[in-house]
C-alpha cells in the first residue's frame, strides 16, 4: 500500500449541491477529502490534525454552512492549524481566513472571481479564469 504524502484539503459540502470540477484524481497536486456534512468537520479538524497528525493545508466550506457557523468554526480551530479556511456562499462569493505575518488570523472578503481564482491557483479545480489571467 502506497502512503499518500500530499497535503490535505478538507471540503465540506452539502449532499445534492451542484458539484464543482474538483480535481480529486490520484495525480492531482492536492489530496481532497470530501465531508458530506458540516457537523463532521470539527471532529475531522480536531482528530485529523492533533491526534492523527495529518497535514491539513486548508478547509473549504462549499455552500454548506451559514456565516455564523463559519465564524463559530474559526473560533474553535485547533491552535496547531495554520491553514486557510474558505467559506463559499451559495452565490459563490465568500470569505477566507488566513494566518497573517504575526501568526494571528486575518479575514478577507472574496468575490466570485476571487473564489474561482483561489481554487484554480491551488490546483483544486480545472483551469479557466486563473489560466487566462496568467497568460
Buried (B, 14 or more C-beta within 10 A) or exposed (E): EEEEEEBBBBBBBBEEEEEBEBBBEEEBEBBBBBBEEBEEBBEBBBEBBEEEEBEBBBBBBBBBBEEEBBBEBBEEBBEEBBBBBBBBBEEBBBBBBBBEEEEEBEBEEBEBEBBBBBBBBBBBBEEEBBEEEEE
